[in-house]
Amino acid sequence: MLPPQLSFHPQKISMAVLKFKDSLENVEKDEFGDWEFRLVTDAAGRTALDAARHGEPLEEVKRLVEHEMVTLKKGYYYGYTRSFTEAAKRGQIKAVQRLIEAGVDIHARAFMDMVGSALEQAALKRRTEVVKIILATEERQNAKDCYSANALEQAVQDARHDEVTRLMKAKKFLEAAQAIKDTALQDAAGLGDMEIARSLVKYGANADAATDVSHERALSSAASGGHLGMVEYLIQNGAGTTVPCGSSQCTPLRAAASGGYLEIVERLLTIGADPNADRALRAASSGGHLAVVERLLKAGALPNDPDKWNREQYSSPLQEAALGGHLDVVEILLQAGADINEPSVRQGRTALQAAAGKGNVELVERLMAAGAEVNAKAGEWGRTALQAAAEAGSIDIVNTFLNAGAKLETDAWGSASPSLMLTIKGNHAGVFERLLQEVAKEKAETTKAMRRALEACIETGHVEFLKSLLSLGMSVNQEHGSHFRLLTVAATRGYTEVVKVLLEAGVKVHDSEARSSTALQAAVEGDHLETAQVLLSDGADPSAAAGRKEPPLHMACMKGNEKMVRLLLDAGADVHAVSYTERAVLDAAEEGDNQAIINMLKRRQAETPAPRKRSMSLDVSTITKAELCATCENLPAAFFTGQCPSWEDSPKWHLSLYSLQYSSRSGCPFCMFFWKQLGITTITLPQPSEVRLYRGSSIKPVESMWSQIDEPFPEDIECPKTLRTGFQLNIESFESRSPLHDPRGSPLTFFRQATATIWKYFVPRDFRTAPFMAAAMQPKP
């Protein structure tokens, strides 16, 4: 039975690699802890290994060996190995001998065979007899082939094509055999198996051979395993102590230093190993190997790397020792002149930052006494000393740093992680209270960091921490354009108590800038019934939907949550509502497959007549409310006086026609005034038209572009359903664009047109002549 295959095609190799990786997830492990790869079977389900192991006739074994070889040659088979490799791995000597008699290729590998060749597997599993059998078989085949460079050259000169082909095949076998023997020696060296190593060297394995990416050189492997006898044997057979420049391989000295093998370190130094090569001192310091560190320093290892590139890429020995909490090693390095304030590398830490992160009080005190800088700058995605201590929850170290003049953060963007935020995420109450005392003193300088701390409270649901922050007067007002909506995040996680605290603190349940989801949508999507009840009791609109998510009632129906559906209907959710994707509530209920919900909806629809479709026209005579909307209420004086530095920095009003129309219907007199002045009824776009998705994107039409509008602009919703997100749309002017439909046929965008109207009525006439104002009033080209 043939396995599935991929026909040869260069572009399909990467696909095979991916499929192979995916297939490993379902592959079982054998008794050695290795992947149990498959073997090729014939139509009867038999393998060559089975035939060889059970002593079947040689001709039958030959047939199955040939079948396996031909099958694996046809294409790229992932997850398969060869019968001979499996027999060698398991030490099945009779099967190995029988397969050799059947003419198996002893050094062949299957496509993407992660277990290696038969010889490598035998060395790894310490199958000494199998190793000897394979090596002896290889020697017999080499003697039979009689390959030499002179013989090949002579055959070429004599034009003996068959002989050239035979010798080239023999040459290829020799080269493959040499590489496999070298790799097997590296494996044996790592295991300290002297008998297998001697056999391999006897048959030509190179003790100083270069390696592939998955192996270290033989001497490095032996040093890493602490096998002193193997190290001596390899040195006697020509193994060197260095690796080529630019190699990613580990030197034998670093391998020995990393494991703390003092005798091997001593032996390598005596034959000329460079103590400053390949960061051996750093490796010993990281492991806390005091004796090795002392020996390397005595041999001339430098505690401060003079190579600038190394300093920028790797942490110093002192930093590694501090990170491991090795006080004795730190002491020796300081005495040797290690730079205590060596800057941290990318994503690394200074010695003090590393010690603080481990909560090692004794080590921190020693470093502080030696002059460590408590306010040293953190590396990218790193931690300052105070941040590291706060994250570790060590109140003693935090007090030490604050008493020594540690400063709280004044910034909190990018990779910065404010101390207070880290404390909240770690739930360290004592450290939180201590830092809060400092925040009260430096409140004006820590506003941004406080904001991140507030968001951490929302993310983790720590109500008491949240109340403490709010008690300091922390504002819960959202920054314009922020994607972290406090109420929505809390509702998403179902933190009902957090939601209550936020609402009491003044967070508005109607978030006009929520683009991906309203708080109620988030609560419904997460099946957080209690959270949804709190939001609805505070006045959340049960039918409001943001972004491309379905309205709350649709969500509840699709999830089959009967209690949530009843809650929303009782709160006044529109049972006749149509979603952003033009799906009715009943359609959503059918998807949820809950008959009780379907029956409930049908009863409600029968009781409630469907409303007429709203018109975009506005009849002010029907509006009784006369209060400013939240957007108009919060407009600063600069909006009306024009006292702003540039058009881009001017205060922002309603961002779209629909937003203005909705506010006008709600009774905002200011919005009604401009609705009347603009005289807009509909917006049309040519097909296709590019739309800039965000106000802050470049004016170039191709930047920040995700999609195009390819259908008429719906008259009753914010933006076309083909766009990926529910954003507030500004319609920019493009070539062949239809203008806004107003009496003047203005080519201005809605936002510029509305703002121009505001300035026409409110901005002083002399101010309108200012250069930036005149430019702003012009249509965009």
C-alpha positions, 0 to 999 in steps of 0.5 A, spaced: 500 500 500 503 506 497 503 512 502 500 519 499 505 523 496 507 529 492 509 529 485 516 533 484 515 540 483 520 545 486 514 550 489 511 544 493 517 542 497 515 548 502 508 545 502 511 538 504 515 541 510 509 544 513 505 538 512 510 534 515 510 539 521 503 538 522 503 531 521 508 530 527 502 533 532 499 526 531 505 522 531 506 517 537 512 516 541 516 510 541 519 507 547 526 511 546 521 517 546 523 519 539 517 520 533 515 513 531 515 514 524 512 510 519 514 504 514 512 503 507 508 497 506 506 493 500 499 491 498 498 486 503 500 491 509 507 488 510 514 491 511 521 489 509 523 490 516 517 485 518 520 480 513 527 481 515 525 480 522 521 474 521 526 470 517 522 470 511 526 468 504 531 472 501 527 473 495 521 476 499 526 481 503 529 483 496 522 484 493 520 489 499 526 492 500 526 494 492 519 496 493 520 501 499 526 504 495 522 505 489 516 508 493 520 513 497 524 515 490 517 517 487 516 523 491 516 527 497 514 522 503 514 526 510 513 522 516 516 515 513 523 512 515 527 506 512 526 499 515 534 498 515 534 505 519 529 502 524 532 495 525 539 499 527 535 503 532 532 498 535 539 493 535 535 488 531 542 484 529 539 479 525 534 484 521 540 488 520 544 482 517 538 480 513 537 487 510 544 488 508 544 481 504 538 483 501 542 489 498 539 495 502 543 502 501 546 502 508 547 510 508 540 512 505 535 516 508 528 517 507 525 524 505 525 529 511 527 523 515 529 526 522 532 520 525 538 520 521 541 514 517 542 507 520 549 508 523 547 515 526 541 512 530 545 506 532 551 510 535 545 514 538 542 508 541 549 505 543 548 499 539 555 497 538 555 491 534 550 494 529 555 500 528 561 495 527 556 491 522 555 497 518 562 499 518 564 493 516 559 492 510 561 499 508 569 497 508 567 491 503 563 495 499 568 500 498 573 495 496 569 492 491 568 499 488 575 500 487 574 507 487 580 512 486 580 519 483 586 517 478 581 511 476 575 516 475 580 520 471 582 515 467 575 512 465 573 519 463 580 520 458 578 513 455 571 515 454 568 508 458 562 511 460 559 505 464 565 505 468 565 513 469 557 512 471 560 506 476 565 510 479 561 516 480 556 512 484 562 509 488 564 516 489 557 519 492 557 513 496 564 514 499 562 522 500 555 520 504 559 515 508 564 520 510 559 525 513 555 520 516 561 517 520 563 524 522 556 525 525 556 519 528 562 520 532 559 527 534 553 523 537 558 518 540 562 523 543 556 527 546 555 520 550 562 518 552 561 512 548 569 510 547 568 503 544 563 506 538 568 512 538 574 508 537 570 504 531 568 510 527 575 513 528 578 506 525 574 506 519 575 513 518 571 518 522 574 525 522 575 527 530 575 535 527 570 534 522 565 540 521 558 539 523 551 540 520 546 545 524 544 540 528 550 537 531 556 540 535 563 538 533 565 532 537 570 535 542 565 540 543 560 535 544 564 531 549 566 537 553 559 539 554 557 532 556 563 532 561 567 526 558 574 527 560 576 521 557 573 522 550 576 529 550 583 526 551 582 521 546 579 526 541 585 531 542 590 525 541 586 524 534 587 531 531 581 535 534 582 542 535 579 547 540 577 552 535 571 553 530 571 557 524 570 565 524 563 566 523 560 559 525 554 558 530 558 552 533 560 552 540 567 552 542 569 546 546 572 551 552 565 554 552 561 548 552 566 545 558 565 552 562 557 552 561 557 545 564 562 547 570 567 541 568 573 544 571 578 539 569 576 539 562 577 547 562 584 546 565 586 541 559 583 545 554 587 551 556 593 547 557 593 546 549 592 553 547 584 554 548 583 562 548 579 564 554 576 570 551 573 566 545 566 565 544 564 568 551 566 562 555 566 566 562 559 569 560 557 561 560 561 559 566 558 566 570 551 564 568 551 557 571 554 559 577 560 555 576 565 559 581 571 555 580 571 555 573 570 563 573 576 563 577 580 559 573 578 563 566 580 569 570 586 567 572 588 565 564 586 572 562 579 572 561 576 579 561 570 581 565 568 586 560 568 584 553 572 589 549 568 587 542 563 593 542 558 588 537 558 583 543 557 588 548 551 590 544 548 583 542 550 579 549 549 580 556 555 581 560 558 575 565 556 580 571 549 581 568 548 573 567 551 572 574 546 577 577 540 574 573 542 567 576 543 569 583 550 567 584 552 572 589 559 569 590 560 569 582 558 576 582 563 578 588 569 575 584 567 579 578 567 585 581 573 584 584 576 583 577 573 590 575 567 588 572 563 594 570 557 594 574 553 599 570 554 596 563 548 598 559 543 592 558 542 589 551 536 589 547 531 585 551 536 584 557 537 587 564 543 591 568 546 587 573 541 590 578 535 590 574 537 582 573 538 581 581 531 585 582 527 581 578 529 575 582 527 578 588 534 577 591 535 582 597 542 580 599 545 581 592 541 587 590 544 590 597 551 588 594 550 591 588 547 598 591 553 598 595 558 597 589 555 603 586 549 600 581 545 606 578 538 605 581 535 609 575 539 606 569 535 606 563 532 599 561 533 595 554 527 595 549 522 590 552 526 590 559 525 593 566 528 598 570 530 596 577 524 599 580 520 595 575 523 589 576 522 589 583 515 591 582 514 585 578 517 580 582 513 583 588 519 584 593 517 590 598 523 590 601 527 591 594 522 596 592 523 600 599 530 600 598 530 603 591 525 608 593 529 610 599 535 611 594 532 615 589 528 611 584 524 615 580 517 613 577 516 613 570 514 619 566 512 615 560 509 609 558 508 608 551 512 603 546 516 597 550 515 601 557 512 597 562 510 602 568 512 599 575 504 600 578 502 596 572 506 590 573 504 590 580 497 590 579 498 584 574 502 581 579 497 582 584 502 584 589 498 588 594 503 591 599 508 593 593 502 597 590 500 601 596 507 603 597 508 605 590 501 609 590 504 613 596 509 615 591 504 616 585 500 621 590 507 625 591 509 625 583 502 625 580 503 630 575 509 627 572 506 620 572 499 621 568 501 616 562 503 611 567 497 611 571 493 610 565 497 604 564 495 602 571 488 603 570 488 599 564 491 593 568 486 594 573 481 593 568 484 587 564 485 583 571 479 585 574 482 588 581 477 592 583 480 594 590 486 596 586 481 600 581 478 604 587 485 606 590 487 609 583 480 612 582 481 615 589 487 619 587 483 623 582 484 618 576 480 620 570 476 615 567 475 619 560 477 616 554 483 619 550 480 621 543 482 615 538 484 610 544 482 603 542 482 600 549 475 602 551 475 601 559 468 599 559 468 594 553 474 591 556 471 590 563 465 587 559 468 582 555 472 579 561 465 579 565 468 583 570 461 586 573 464 589 579 469 593 575 463 595 570 459 598 576 465 602 579 467 605 572 459 607 571 459 610 578 466 613 576 463 617 570 464 612 564 458 613 559 455 607 557 454 610 550 461 610 547 460 614 541 468 612 539 467 604 540 469 602 533 469 594 534 464 593 540 459 596 545 460 594 552 453 591 551 455 587 545 462 585 549 458 582 555 453 578 550 458 575 546 461 573 552 455 570 555 456 575 561 449 575 564 450 579 570 454 584 566 449 585 561 444 586 566 448 592 570 449 595 563 442 595 561 440 598 568 445 604 567 441 605 560 445 601 555 442 601 548 439 594 547 439 595 540 446 599 539 451 595 535 458 598 533 463 595 528 461 589 524 459 585 529 452 583 530 447 587 535 446 584 542 440 581 540 442 577 534 448 575 538 444 572 544 440 568 539 446 565 535 449 563 541 442 560 544 442 564 550 435 564 552 436 568 559 440 573 555 435 574 549 429 575 554 433 580 558 434 584 552 427 583 549 425 586 556 430 592 556 427 594 549 431 590 544 428 591 537 425 584 535 425 587 528 432 589 527 436 588 521 444 587 522 449 590 519 449 584 514 442 585 513 440 579 517 434 578 521 433 576 528 429 570 527 435 568 522 440 569 527 435 564 532 435 559 527 443 559 527 443 558 534 438 552 533 434 554 540 426 553 539 424 556 545 428 562 543 425 562 536 418 561 539 419 567 544 421 572 538 415 570 534 411 572 540 414 578 541 414 580 533 406 579 533 406 583 539 410 589 536 409 591 529 415 593 525 417 600 525 417 604 518 424 605 515 427 611 517 428 617 513 434 621 512 430 628 512 429 631 519 422 634 522 424 638 528 417 639 530 417 632 533 423 633 537 422 636 544 428 635 547 433 641 547 440 638 550 446 638 547 449 632 545 456 629 549 460 631 543 457 638 542 457 639 550 465 637 550 467 642 545 472 647 547 472 654 546 478 654 541 473 650 536 469 656 536 474 661 536 479 658 531 485 658 536 488 652 534 495 652 531 493 648 525 488 644 521 490 638 523 490 640 531 483 643 531 478 640 535 474 634 532 466 635 532 462 629 529 466 625 524 460 623 519 454 625 516 450 619 520 453 621 527 450 628 526 443 626 523 443 621 529 445 627 534 440 631 531 434 626 532 436 626 539 434 633 540 441 637 540 439 644 538 447 645 535 447 639 531 440 640 528 442 647 526 448 644 522 443 639 519 439 644 516 445 649 514 448 643 510 441 641 507 444 634 506 440 628 505 444 622 501 451 621 500 453 617 493 460 614 491 462 612 484 464 605 483 469 604 485 472 609 490 478 608 495 476 611 502 481 613 507 479 608 513 483 613 519 483 620 519 490 620 521 492 616 515 496 619 509 493 623 504 496 619 499 490 614 497 494 608 497 496 608 504 492 605 510 488 602 504 484 596 506 479 595 501 474 599 496 467 600 496 464 596 491 456 597 492 452 604 493 452 607 499 447 605 504 442 610 506 441 608 513 447 605 515 454 608 517 459 605 512 458 599 507 458 592 509 464 590 505 469 594 509 472 590 514 471 594 520 465 599 523 469 606 523 467 613 522 467 614 515 470 621 512 469 621 505 475 624 501 475 627 494 477 623 489 477 623 481 471 622 478 467 623 485 460 625 485 460 631 490 455 631 496 448 632 495 447 639 497 445 646 494 452 648 492 454 641 490 460 642 494 466 637 493 468 638 500 468 632 505 463 632 510 468 634 516 471 640 512 464 642 510 461 642 517 467 645 520 467 650 515 460 652 516 461 652 524 467 657 522 462 661 518 458 663 523 462 663 529 469 664 528 471 672 527 471 674 520 479 677 521 481 670 524 478 667 517 483 670 513 489 667 517 493 663 512 492 656 515 484 658 515 484 660 508 487 653 506 482 649 510 476 652 507 479 650 500 476 644 497 481 638 497 484 637 490 
